[in-house]
């Protein structure tokens, strides 16, 4: 299997409802692709999905027939080829066409692929991005009339990967030396010395530095949320939607592995990831609890983090399939779930404790409106300004996609005053 075959298989899995990251992960586990092929497969798959609306429009203009009823495999063969033609000028034109034609299973399919691609190439006119049809993109334009177009354009850019140094196992300078010894390139991140930006994650995932727990994969904006929690050594902290455990483990590191973190997760499969991450990083204060965060009960907690399930509208660059899966009904359902989660979490806290609510969404319906609805029925809570705890932020902690080459996030800190 090569990179293009892996990409095609993954995109067909996405059309069947599988998450792209999971689809690629399964393929990479089964087939020993080179690091170069893995990197290209990631770029082709995520890039094709990011630009699919634009690509499909260009194909429709050339394809003589009903593109919607075209065989799924041929659709994705054409999409991958058009993505390469439009956005990857390092790949020779003849190679793009030949590789695509080779995916044809019959002479008729080969002829169709060849004709459509050569028609597009002869046209050579790439249309400007049209007004987005996807519901989530329209909502972003509505919410951010000034920045909306820029945000949508940022989704087309390959996300910057970040790693986090495990400050329990090594000092930052020691981890940097370990990375140099295994020829892993890194750069300074935005705010914290223990975070580094890297070019690709492919060479890191199976590296001994990662496997032995000296580093983790963690977006720096997500790390900001942990600083908003501001966990202290000896405290009792609940992470109510814990999987895969990136925030729980970082909070444990900030606490110097002293105190207790109760990691609550509703899925046993995803809970396994939390436990594995804690063991790899040498964290001993984690207490895993398999439960639904809406029903779980505990008292006397200092801090509780509700990193709630959301539309992922702030990370469409990483999750391009979101564009096709989010609609009004989904947003309404998630907003109810989010409010239910923080309403239950509020019961855990002792007076003076803090509730931190976060999402990787940038839609107000999942963020500011949820906080407003909560405060309307909880007069014993008040907002604590994010800027008092994090290097950026105001009343809330919000990062829009494209601002710092990180995930788009929202977070609010609420203090229980009585």
N, C-alpha and C positions, 0 to 999 in steps of 0.2 A: 504494500500500500504506500502511495506517495501523498504529498500534502494536498493535492487537488482531490484525490479520492477521499481522503479523510474529511475535507471540507464538504464535499458533496454529500457524503453519508450523514454528517452532522446536521446540515441544513435540512435534509429530508426528515431527520428525527425531530427537528424543531417544528416542521410543518405538521407533525403528528402530536405535538403538544409537549415535547421534552425541552427542558431548559438547555440552552446552547452550551453553557459551561459543563453541565453534566454529560451532554452528548459527546463533546470532545474528550472529556475525562475518560469515559468508557472506551473510546477508540484508542486513546493513548495508552491505556492499561493493557489492551489486547495486542496492539501492534507496536513493535519496537522501531518507531520512527526516529530519525536523527533529530538532534536539537534544531537544526536548520529547517527540517520539514515541519516540526511541531510549531516553530515560530511562524512559518509561512501559513500553515493551516489555521492558526489562530487569527492571523491578520486577514486572510481571505474570508473566513467564516464571519468574524465580527464585523469586518468592513462591508461585506455584502449585505448583511442584515441592517447595518446602519443606513445604507444607501438604497435599500430595496425599493422604496416608494419611487425614487427618482429613476432607478434602473428599470423597473417594470414599465414606467411611462415611456422610456426610450425604446424598449423592446416592442411595446404595443404599436408604436408609430411605424415600425418596420415589418412586424410579423403580419402576414396575410392570413388572418383567421381569428378565432376566439382564443386569445391568450389564456383566459381564465380556465378553459377546459383542457389546456395542454397538459400532457403527462408531467407529473410532479418532478421526476428525475430530469427531464429535458428542460423544464422551467429553471431548475436550479443550476444546471449546466450553463445555460445562457446567462443567468444572473452572475455567476462567478466569473465568466469570461468578460462580461461587460464591465464588472467592477475592476478587473485587472486592466482592461483597456482604458478606462476613464481615470483610474487613480494610481496605478502601479506602472509608471513609465519605464521602470527598470526591466520589465519582462518584455522580450521582443514580440512584435505583433504576430509574426508567423507562429511562434510558440503558443500564444494564447489561442489562436484559431485551431491549430493542429491538436492541441491537448483537448479542447472542447469537442472537436469532431470525433476524436477517438472514444469519447464516452457514448457515442451513438451505438445502439445495439443492432440496428438494421441499416441497410443502405439508405432507406427513406429518412430515418432519423439523422444520419450523418449529413445527408443533403440539406435537410431543414436547418440544422445547426449552422452549417457552412453558409447557407444563403442569408439567414438572419444576421449573423455576425458581419458578413461582408457588406450587407446593406447598411448596417450601423456604421461601419468603418468608412464607407463611401460618403455617408452623410457628414460625419465628423462634427456635428453640431450638438454640443451638450447644452441642453436647456437649463435655464436658471431654476433653482429649487422652487417648486410651486407651493402655494399655500398648503400647509400640511392637512391631510385628510384625517390622520389619526387623532382620536379624541384627546389623548393625553397631550399631544403637541398643541392642539387648539387651546386646551386649558392653560398650558404654559404661556401662550401668547396672551390670553385673557388676564392672567395673573401678573404678567410682567410686560406691559405694553412697550416699555423702553428697551428692556434687555432680552425680550423673548426670542427674537430672531438670532441674536448672538448665542443664546443658550442652545438653541436647536442646532446651530452650526457647530457648536462645541461637541455635540454628540457624534460627529463624523470623525473626530480626531481620536487616534488610538490613546486610551487612557495611560497615564503614567503609573507604573507599578511602584509600590512602596514596601520596604521591609522595616521591621522594628527590632532593635537590639534588646535581648533579654537581660535587663540590668541585674537580675538575680544571679546569673551565671557568669557574666563578664562585664567589665567596664566598656564604655563605648569605644575607647581607643583600642582595647584588646579585640573587640569584635571587628573593628575596621581592619586590623592586621590579619585576622583570620580570613576575612573576605579577600584581602590582597593575596594571601598565600595560595588561595584556590582560584585566583584570577577572575574574581567576580567584581565587575565595575560598579561603582555606586557614586552618588552625589549627595550633597547636603540637601536636606528637605526644607520645608518652609519655617517651622516653628521649634521643633524639638530635636535635640542632638541625637537621641536614640532612634530617630527615624531617618531612613535614607531612601532616595529615589534610585531606581535601577531601570535598565533598558528592557529587560525581559525576565520573566519568572521561570522560563523553561529550565535554565541551568541551575536554578536555586532550589526548586522543589525537591529534587533527589540528592542535593548536596549534603555531605556530612555536617556542615555548619548548621544547616537547617534541621536535619534529622536528629542531631544531638542537642537541639534546643537552645542554641546560641542566638538564633534569630527566629522571627515569625514573619509571615506575610500579613501586612496590616496597613490599610490606607491611613494616611496621616490625619485626614479630616475626621475619620472615625476615632482616632486617638484623642482628638480634641474633646470629643464627648466625654471620654473618661476623665479628662482634666476638669470638665464642668462638674462631674460627680465629686471630684476632689476627695477620694477615699483616703482615710488616714490609718496608719498602723493601729491594730487593735480593734477597729470598728467591725460591726456586723453589717454587711452589705448584701442586698438581694439583686441579682440580675435576672429579671423576670422572663425574658425571652432570650435565652443565653446562647443558643447555637449560632455559629460553630465555636464560640468561646473566645473570640479575639478580644472583645472588650473585657470579659471576665478575667482573662489571663493578664491583660495589661493592668487592670485595676489591682490584681494580686501583686504584680511587680511593683507598682507604685506604693503599695502597702508594705513592701519589703517582706512579703509572705508572712505577715503577722496580723491576726484577726480571723475573720471568717467571711467567705463569699459563698452565698447560697445560690447555686446556678439552677434556675428553674427552666425546664423545657418540656413541651408537650409531646414531642416526637422522640421515641426511643432510638430511632436511627440517627437523628441529629444529635441526641444526647451523647452518643458514642463519640462524636467528633469533639465535643467539649471535654470529655474525659481524656481522650487521646492527646489533645493539645495540652491539658494540664500536666499529664504525666511526662510528656516530652520536654516541657519547660521546667520541670522540677518543682511545680507548685503543689503545696500540701494543705493549703487552707480552703480548698474548694470542696463544697458539699453539694453533690448533684442531687436534684429532686425532680422526678418525672411527674409533672402535673400540668394542668391547664391553668395558665396565669390568671384567668378570670375567676377561678374557684379556690386557688391556693390560699392558705391562711397562716399567718405568723405574726408575732408582736415584738415590740422592743427593738426595731431595726433602726440603724443610724441613717443609712442611705438606701434608696432603691432606684435602680435604673430600669426603665421600661423602653427598650429599643424595639419599638412595635413593628409588627408586620405592616407593609405599606405597598404602594404601587411601584416603588423603585424609580420614580420619575426623576430623581436626581442622579441616577447612575445608568441612564439609557445607553451611554457610550459602552458600558460593560454588559448591559442587559438589553440589547436592541429589540428582542422579542416583546418587550413591554409595550411597544407601540401598537402591537396587534392584539394585546390581551387586556388592556385597560379601557373600561367604558364607565359610563355614569353609574351603573349598578355596582360595579366593582368598587368604585371610590366610596359610594354610600355604605357599602358593606364593611369596608375596611375602617372607615371613620367610626362606625358603631363599635367595632372590635377594639379600636384604639382607645375610645372613651371607656369602654368596659374594663380594659386592662388597667388604666391609670386610676379609675375609681376604686378598683379592688386593691391596687398597690398602696393607695393612700391609707388604708387600714393598718398596714404593716408598721408604720412609722411611730416612733415616740415623738413627743413634742420637741421641737428644735431640729428634727430630722429633715432630710431633703429628698424630694421626689424629682428625678430627672427623666424627662420624656424626650425621646429622640426618634427620628425616622431618616431614611435616605430618600425621602420625597421632598419636592419643592412646591407641592400644591397646598395652598392655604387651607383647603378642606380637611387635610390630614394633619395640619400643624397648628397654626394660630387659632383656627376655629375649634379645634379639639380642646386646646388649652382654655379658650374662652368658655366653652360649654362646661368644662370641669369646674372652673372658678365660680360660675354662676350657682353651683350647688354645693360648693365647699368654701365657705367664708373663713374657715380656719387655716387656709393656705394663702400665701402671697408669693408673687414672683420675685426671685432674686436675680439681679441683672447678670447676664452671662459675662459681661466685660470685667466683672470683679473676680472671675475665676480663670478666664482664658485670654490668650494674647490678642484675639480678635473677637468681635461680637459686640452687641449692644444690649438691649433688653433680652433678646434671644440670640442664640448662636445659629447663624445661618450662613452657609456657603453655597453660592450658585455655581453650577457646572461651568468650567472654563475660567473661573476666577483665580485659582491657585493650582491648577492641574491635579485636583483631588476629586473625590466624590462630592456630589452635591448633598448637603445635609441640613437638617433643622434640629435644634434642641432647645429645651426650656428647663429651667431649674425652679422648683416650687418648694417653699419652706413651710413646714407645719408649725404654725405659731401658737396654736392652742388646741 
